[in-house]
C-alpha cells in the first residue's frame, strides 16, 4: 500500500496531522500501536492555554488557540469545547506584579488579558480561599475533551480516505517502507513521527523523557468553578527537570465535574498510581480551594507526557532522514498545540512558509543527530 505520508502515533497530535494533511488532498495512513488517544493524550487536562515561558512557546500556543477558536462552531457536542477563560491566581503582591507583567506582554501581542483585583477574583471564583491578592484573567482560552476531539479529527480524516491501523506497532522504517509488528508493510514518500514518549524508538537521537502525571476527577458539582484556575507558580513547577512537583490547577467540565491537577514526576515510567504524590497534589489544591475537600472524587489516573530538555516540541525534518518529519515532545501542551503542530507539519511537507518561524522547533536545535 502506497501513501503520500504515514503518521506514526494516534494521539491528538497525530490525529490533528491526519486531519490537516487529508485536507490538503493527500493520501494518508495513520498507525497507532494501541487505540486512538490512548497514550499521553489520555493523561491531559484538555486546557487550551496561551503560554509565554519563551517566545517560541508563545508563538505556537497563540497560533494553536486561533485554530481552535475557528473550530468552536463545528466541533461535535461530545467534544465539550468551552471558551471559559483562564484565571491565574496571584497568592501575594509579588505574584500580582508577575500578573501585571504578563498582562502587559499579552496586551502588546493583542491578546485579551487583564489583571483582576481581590474583589473581582472572588466574584468570579467564590470558592477560592480568602487572602489571595488577585490574578490574571485571560479570555479566549478554553477546555476541550481531548479524547473526543482526537476521534473527531480521525473521523474527518477517514471521511477523506485516510487509512487507520490501530493495534499495529511501527517497528522500523527502511527506505520508503514502514514495517509493522504484524509483518504488514506500508510504503510512503514521507513519515510523520508523532509517537509521543515512544518517538525516540523510531528516531533514536531524540531527547525525550517521560514525565508522569496524575489527575483526579470529581462527581458533578455544577457552579463550583467557572474558569480554568491555576496558580501563577504553575509554570515554574511544571518545568522542573530533576524533582517531582505539584501545582494547583482545576478545570470545569460541561458535565459539572471538576478536573484536578497537576503533578509531574520526571523520568518516572511506572504505571501505578502514586498515592503520595496524589495526596500532595490534592493538599496543594485544597490550599487554594478548600471546598474541594468536601467533594467526592470518582477517579484517579496517571499517564506519561513526552518532555524535551527545553520544553519545546520537536517539529521538523530529521537531519539524517529527509523522509521523516518529527512531531513529538509536547509534554503538557500537546492538546493546545496539536493544531499548530499539524499546520507546521503540513507546511514542512509541502515546502511552504508558515505563519510562525519553524526553526525554533527543529529537531537539530539541541544538537540532536537523528
N, C-alpha and C positions, 0 to 999 in steps of 0.2 A: 504494500500500500504506500503510495507516494503522496506527500503533503507539502504545502508551501512552508509550514512551520509546525513543529511539535512542541507543546508545552508540557513540561515535567513538573507536576505539583498541582493539586486541585484545591488549594486553599483559596482565600479570597483574592490574592494577588494573581494566581494562575487563572482563576475564573474570570477576573476582570480583563486579563490579557486575551483570553479566548474570545470574550465578547467584543473587545475593541478590534482585534485583528480580523475577526469574521466580518465586522462592519466594513472593513476595507476590501471585502470580496475575496479574501484569502482562504484556501482550503486548510483547515486547522485540525489537529488532533491534540487531545489532552490526555495525559497519562497520570493516574493517581494510584498510589500503592494501597490505599485503604478505601475511603469513600470521600466524597466532596466535603470540604471544610472540616475534616476530621483531625487535623493537626493543630498548629498554633492558632489558627482561626477560631477554633472552639474555645480557646483559653483567653480570648479577648473580651473587652467590655463593650465594644461597639460604639465607643466615643469617637465622634467626628470632630477633631480638635485642631486648632491652629497652635503650632509650637514654634518657639523662637530661640532655642538654645544655640542655633547657628544660622547664618544666612541661608545655606542650602536647605536646612530643615524647614525654615520658614517658607522658602520658595515652594518646596514640594508640598507641604501641608496646605498652603494657600491655594495652589493650583488644584489640588485634590478637592478641597472644600467647594471650590467653584463648580467642579464637575459633579460633585454630589448634589449640590443645590439644583442643578439642571435636571436631576433625576427625581426630584421630590414628587412631582405630579404623576410620574409613570411607574414608580415602584409599587408593587402589589401591597395590599394592606398588611399581609403577614410579615413584611419586612420591617414593620413597626418604626418607620422613619419618623422622627420628631425633631423639629427645629426648636429645641427647648432652651438653647443657650447654655453658657458655662459661667459659673461663679468661682473665681479663685479667691479663697478666703485668706485674709491677712490677719494673723494672730496678734500682731502688735504694731507699733508705729514704724519700726524698721521695715517690716513686710509691707506696710501700706505705702512706704516710699518705693519699694520694688514694684508694687501695683501701679503707682503713678508713672514710673519709667516705662513699664510695659504698655500702659495706655498711650503714652506719647509716641512710642515706637509704632504701635498699631495704627494710631491716627495718621501718622505720617505716611503709612503704607495704604491708607484708605480703608482700613478695617473698622468695623463698628465695635468699639470697646470704650468703656468709661469706668472711672473709679466710683465706687459707691461707699457712702459713709456707714457707720454702725446702724443708724436708724433704718436706712433703706435695706441693709443686709438682712435685718430681722424681719422686715416687712416681706421681703422676697422669700426668705427661708426661715420661718419662725422656729424651727426645731434645732437650729444651731445653738450651741451653748452661749451663755451671756459672757460679756467681757471681751469679745473679739473686736478688732479695730475697724473692720470694713472689708473691702475686697475689690476685685476687678470683675466687671460684668462684660462678657464677650457675646455679642449677638451672632446670629447666623452660624452657630455651631449646634450640633445635634447628636442624636443617638440613632443607631440602626441595629436591627437584629441580624448580625452578620451571617449567620448560617443560612437564613432565607435569602439574604442579598446574594450570597455566593450561588445558591441554587438558581436564583433569577438570572444571573449573568450566564450560567451554564445553559439554562433553558433557551435564552436568547441566542446563544452561540449555536446550539444544536438545531434551532429552527433555521439557521442559515447553512446547515450542512456540516457543522463540526462533529467529529467523531470523538467519543469519550470512552476511555478504557479505565474502568475502576477495578480495584483489586489486582492491579498489574504493577509490579515494581520495575522501574527503569534500572537496568543492570549496567550498561555501558554504551557509549557512543563510539562507533567505529566508522570513520569517514562520514558518509551520509546516511548511516544506518543506526537506529536505536534498537538495542536488543532488550527484550522484556524478560522477566523471570519465567514466564511460561514458554519461552522459546520463540514467541512471535517477534517478527522484525518489522519495523516501520522505517520508511525512507523519507527524508526531507532535505530541503535546502538549508533550513535553519532549525535550531533547537533553543527553546526558552527555558532556562534553569530557574524554576520558581519553586524549588523543593524545600524551602524553609531551612530548618535545622539540619536537613539531610543534603543540602545543596553542595556541600564540600565533598560528598561521595562521588559526584559527577565532575566536580571542578575542585580537585584536591587542594589547591593553593588558597582557597577562600578562607579568610579568618572569621569564622562564625562559631560562636559558643552558645549553648542553650542557657537561658535564664528562666528558671522555674517560677511560676506564679500561681497564686491561689485566688479564687473568687468565692463569694457567698451570695446566695440569692434568697430573699425573704418571701413570705406569703404576701398576699395582696393587701396593701395599705394605701388606698388612693388618697392623694393630697398630703402625704407625709413630706415629700420633697417635690420640687417643681423644676429644678435645673440640674444639670450635671454639676456637682460641687466637689472641689478639690482644695487641698491646702497649697499655698504658694510654694512651700518647700518640696512639692511633689517632684519637680524636675530634677532637683539635686539628688533626691533619694533614688529616683529611678535610674540614674546613671552611675551609681556606684558599681565599680567593676569587681571589687575584691571581697566585699562583705554583703551579707543579706540585709535587706532593708524593707520597711513598710511605709506606707503613706496613706493619708485619708483621701478616699476617692469613692463617692457614691453617685449612683445614676438612677434616675426614674425610668421605669418601663411603662409602656402603654397599658400593660395589664394591671398596673397598680403595684407591681412588685418593685423591690429596690435591690439593685445590684451593688455589692460592697467589695471594694478592693482597697489597696492593692499590695502585693508583696513581690519581691524579687530575690531569687537565690542564684547568683551566678555560678555556672558550671554544674548545677545540681541536675542529675539525669534520672533520678528515681521517679517512679510513677505513684508512689504512696502519698496520701495526704499527710503533710507535716503539721500535726496539731499544735505544736509550739509556735510555729510561725503564723498559723491561722489565729491563735489566741492573741498573739502580739499585734496582728493586723486589726483584729476586732477591737482591742483596747484602744488602739490609735483612733479608730472610727468613733468609738464611744466618747473619747475625749473631746471631739469636735461636735458630735451629735448624740448627746446622752440618751435620748429617747429610743435610739436604735436598740439599746439593750433590752427593751421591753417587747421587741418584735420577735416573731417566730421565723427562724431560718429553715428553709426547705431543703437546701442542697449546698454542698461544698465540693469544689472540684479544682483540679490543677492542670497545668499544661506547660510546655516549654516554648519559649519565644526565641527566635534566632537573633542574636545580638552581634554587632561588629565593634571593633575597638573604638571607633569614633562616633558611634551611634547614628550613622547614616547607612542606608541600604546600598547594596551593590546593584547598579542598573547600568548595563552596558556590555560591550563585547569582551569576550575572553581574549586576551592578547595572544594566547597560544593556540586558539582555535576560533577563527572568524565565523564559524557556523554557530557558535554558542553565544547567546545573549543572556547574561545573568540578570535575574530579578529576585533578589533574596537578601535577607539580613535586615528586615524591617522592625524587628523586636516588637515593642508595644504600639507601633504606629502603622502596622500593616493594614488595618481596616481603613483608617483615614486615608493613607497614601496609596491604596490599591489602584484607584482610578488614575491618579497622576502617574504612577509607575507604568500602568498599561499604555498611557499616552506616550511616555518617553520610549517605551519598548517599540511601539508602532513606528515612531519617528526614526528610531535607530535602524530598524529592519528595512524601512522604506527609503532611508537615506535623505531625510529632510530635516529642516530646522525645527526646534522645539520652542514652546512658549517660554521655557526657562532653560538656562545652560545645563547640559547633561554632564559635563566634565566633573563636577563635584562628587558624582555618584559612581564614577568609573571604577571598575574592579582593580585598576592599576594604581589607584591613589595611595594605597598603603603598601606599595612595593609587593603586590600580590602577583605571583607568576603562575598563571593557570592555563 
